[in-house]
């Protein structure tokens, strides 16, 4: 049974697909488990083929998992062991697909009104009109109610799809990469609107995307997936600042990843022996067993956490370097500095005067340097 704070819980979910031409079986979702807090914006993030959309389709009832359980608001909607599989239309959900699913032969009002006329709960004509017009007003489409849906822009169609989904009064809203067909500027605008709508209506939302920027900007919680498995679950800041694996560090944002081995470790820091020297890491997740000298690891440091200076520097993680490239971007210099044979990308102060070939000191902030075990 779910706690009152969870709208969705998935436990031990697995989904296999068999290729028709050779019978090979692939595990698209591999022992996935997570809980979604009520009224939160929860994102499944990962590259193409990582299992995020298949997981969402299992939630929606559009795919039947091979094992595991799914509950919504304390009620089981799927259990492989109990052979329970509630039909999609009987689940307390609404879904906004990647293509929006807008019917071109209907006007905007009729598209939005469809779930009130043909859904789980129908309303009299006058009540339907009142509810639809109020929702179209909320999403900025009231003046387009009598237009054909094909006359809407991509951004307006996205709002219409959201309005129709919200009129279903779902307990859980599922969104499958709804911004991926839009240009970059419109995506940025609509992700802010989408997040605002979610907060305004307070509906639990599960969002699928491969775009790390969308995930970081919109989410309360992010699940990073890779090859059907969960790599890490956490808040955007936890995922970005304290990645749990090389994959997460490399997939989210820009990261310098330097291989090394444990030199010494304690409760508050791990010293890593690397090609640039001994690097102190004050961020790390607990490994499966206590780290030992010589154990392999990777050091992760974000470019914004590397200071580049032509002046003497004190403290740990100071290394002599040579600038190889520099780009002035107005608010900063993006530089590549070589420490021995290792190149480090850094965001340096906009007023720092350096050119390729200059000798500098790079300082890796220990508080933001991460030791990764996998």
Residue pairs with C-beta under 8 A, 6 or more apart in sequence:
1 71
1 74
2 9
2 35
2 71
2 73
2 74
4 38
5 37
5 38
6 35
6 36
6 37
6 38
7 36
7 37
7 38
7 39
7 40
7 72
7 73
7 171
7 172
7 204
8 35
8 36
8 42
8 59
8 70
8 71
8 72
8 172
8 204
8 206
9 34
9 35
9 36
9 69
9 70
9 71
10 32
10 33
10 34
10 35
10 55
10 58
10 59
10 68
10 69
10 70
11 33
11 68
11 69
11 70
12 31
12 32
12 33
12 67
12 68
12 69
13 29
13 31
13 32
13 33
13 55
13 58
13 65
13 67
13 68
13 69
13 70
14 27
14 29
14 30
14 31
14 32
14 65
14 66
14 67
14 68
15 27
15 28
15 29
15 51
15 54
15 55
15 58
15 63
15 65
15 66
16 25
16 26
16 27
16 28
16 66
17 25
17 26
17 28
18 24
18 25
18 26
19 25
19 26
27 228
28 51
28 54
28 228
29 51
29 54
29 55
29 58
29 65
29 228
30 51
30 227
30 228
30 229
31 68
31 229
32 51
32 55
32 68
32 225
32 228
32 229
32 230
33 68
33 230
34 223
34 230
34 233
36 42
36 172
36 204
36 206
36 221
37 204
37 220
37 221
38 204
39 202
39 203
39 204
40 204
40 205
40 220
40 221
41 195
41 198
41 199
41 205
41 207
41 218
41 219
41 220
41 221
42 204
42 205
42 206
42 207
42 219
42 220
42 221
42 223
43 206
43 207
43 208
43 209
43 214
43 215
43 218
43 219
43 221
43 222
43 223
44 52
44 55
44 56
44 206
44 207
44 208
44 209
44 223
44 225
45 52
45 209
45 210
45 212
45 215
45 222
45 223
45 224
45 225
46 52
46 210
46 224
46 225
46 226
46 231
46 251
47 210
47 226
47 251
48 210
49 227
50 225
50 226
50 227
50 228
51 225
51 227
51 228
51 229
52 208
52 210
52 223
52 225
53 176
53 177
53 208
54 63
55 225
56 174
56 176
56 206
56 208
57 63
58 64
58 65
58 70
58 78
59 70
59 93
59 172
59 174
59 206
60 88
60 91
60 93
60 95
60 174
61 77
61 78
61 85
61 86
61 87
61 88
61 91
62 88
64 78
64 85
65 78
65 80
66 80
67 80
67 81
68 78
68 80
69 76
69 78
69 79
69 80
69 81
70 76
70 77
70 78
70 79
71 77
72 91
72 92
72 93
72 171
72 172
73 92
73 171
76 82
76 84
77 84
77 85
77 86
77 91
78 84
78 85
78 86
79 85
89 120
90 120
92 170
92 171
92 172
93 170
93 171
93 172
93 173
93 174
94 115
94 164
94 165
94 166
94 168
94 170
94 172
94 173
94 174
95 165
95 173
95 174
95 175
95 176
96 158
96 161
96 162
96 165
96 173
96 174
96 175
96 176
96 178
97 161
97 176
97 178
98 176
98 177
98 178
98 180
98 181
99 181
100 157
100 158
100 160
100 161
100 178
101 161
102 111
102 149
102 152
102 157
102 160
102 161
103 110
103 111
103 114
103 149
104 148
104 149
104 150
106 114
106 148
106 149
107 145
107 146
107 147
107 148
107 149
108 136
108 141
108 144
108 145
108 146
108 147
108 148
108 149
108 152
108 160
109 132
109 133
109 136
109 145
109 146
111 149
111 160
111 164
112 132
112 135
112 136
112 160
112 163
112 164
112 167
113 128
113 129
113 132
113 167
114 164
115 164
115 167
115 168
116 122
116 123
116 128
116 131
116 132
116 167
117 128
119 168
120 168
121 169
123 131
131 167
132 145
132 167
133 142
133 145
135 163
135 166
135 167
136 142
136 144
136 145
136 163
138 163
138 197
138 200
139 159
139 160
139 162
139 163
139 197
140 159
141 152
141 156
141 159
141 160
141 163
144 151
144 152
144 156
149 157
149 160
152 160
154 181
154 182
154 186
155 182
155 186
155 189
155 190
158 178
158 179
158 182
158 190
159 190
159 193
161 178
162 178
162 194
162 197
165 173
166 173
166 197
166 201
166 203
170 203
171 203
171 204
172 203
172 204
172 205
172 206
173 198
173 203
173 204
173 205
173 206
174 205
174 206
175 194
175 205
175 206
175 207
175 208
176 208
177 208
177 209
177 210
178 194
179 187
179 190
179 191
179 194
179 209
179 211
179 214
180 209
180 210
180 211
182 190
187 211
187 214
191 214
191 217
191 218
192 217
194 218
195 217
195 218
198 205
207 214
207 215
207 218
207 219
209 215
212 251
212 252
212 253
215 222
215 236
216 222
216 236
216 239
216 240
216 252
217 236
219 235
219 236
220 235
221 233
221 234
221 235
222 232
222 233
222 234
222 235
222 236
222 239
223 230
223 232
223 233
224 230
224 231
224 232
224 233
224 239
224 247
224 248
224 251
224 252
225 231
226 247
226 251
231 244
231 245
231 247
231 248
232 238
232 239
232 243
232 244
232 245
232 248
234 242
239 248
239 252
240 252
240 253
240 302
241 283
241 368
241 370
242 283
242 285
242 370
243 249
243 252
243 255
243 300
243 370
243 372
244 285
244 372
244 374
245 372
245 373
245 374
246 257
246 298
246 300
246 372
246 374
249 255
249 257
249 298
249 300
249 370
249 372
250 257
253 302
254 302
254 303
254 345
255 300
255 301
255 302
256 299
256 300
256 301
256 302
256 303
256 306
256 344
256 345
257 298
257 299
257 300
257 372
258 274
258 275
258 276
258 279
258 298
258 299
258 301
258 342
259 274
259 275
259 296
259 297
259 298
259 299
260 272
260 273
260 274
260 275
260 279
260 296
260 297
260 298
260 299
261 272
261 273
261 293
261 294
261 295
261 296
261 297
262 270
262 271
262 272
262 273
262 291
262 292
262 293
262 294
262 295
262 297
263 271
263 272
263 273
263 278
263 293
264 270
264 271
264 293
265 271
265 290
265 291
268 282
269 280
269 281
269 282
269 366
270 280
270 281
270 284
270 291
270 297
270 371
271 278
271 279
271 280
271 281
272 278
272 279
272 280
272 281
272 297
272 299
272 371
274 299
274 342
275 339
275 340
275 341
275 342
276 319
276 339
276 340
276 342
276 344
277 319
277 339
279 299
279 317
279 364
279 369
280 316
280 317
280 366
280 369
281 299
281 366
281 369
281 370
281 371
282 366
282 367
282 368
282 369
283 367
283 368
283 369
283 370
283 371
284 370
284 371
284 372
284 373
285 373
287 295
287 373
288 373
291 297
291 373
295 373
297 371
297 372
297 373
298 371
298 372
299 369
299 370
299 371
299 372
300 369
300 370
300 371
300 372
301 344
301 364
301 365
301 368
301 369
301 370
302 368
303 334
303 345
303 346
303 347
304 347
305 364
305 365
305 368
305 369
306 344
306 346
306 347
306 362
306 363
306 364
306 365
307 313
307 346
307 348
307 362
307 363
307 365
308 321
308 323
308 333
308 335
308 337
308 346
308 348
308 349
308 352
308 354
308 360
308 361
308 362
309 352
309 360
309 361
309 363
310 352
310 353
310 354
310 358
310 360
310 361
311 361
312 361
313 361
313 363
315 363
315 366
316 366
317 363
317 364
317 365
317 366
317 369
318 361
318 362
318 363
319 339
319 361
319 362
319 363
319 364
320 339
320 359
320 360
320 361
321 337
321 338
321 339
321 344
321 359
321 360
321 361
321 362
322 337
322 338
322 357
322 358
322 359
322 360
323 335
323 336
323 337
323 354
323 355
323 356
323 357
323 358
323 360
324 336
324 337
324 338
324 343
324 356
325 335
325 336
325 356
326 333
326 334
326 335
326 336
326 348
326 354
326 355
326 356
327 333
327 334
327 335
328 350
329 350
330 350
331 350
332 347
332 348
332 349
332 350
333 347
333 348
333 349
333 350
333 352
333 354
334 345
334 346
334 347
334 348
335 345
335 346
335 348
335 354
336 343
336 344
336 345
336 346
337 343
337 344
337 346
337 360
337 362
338 344
339 362
344 362
346 362
348 354
354 360
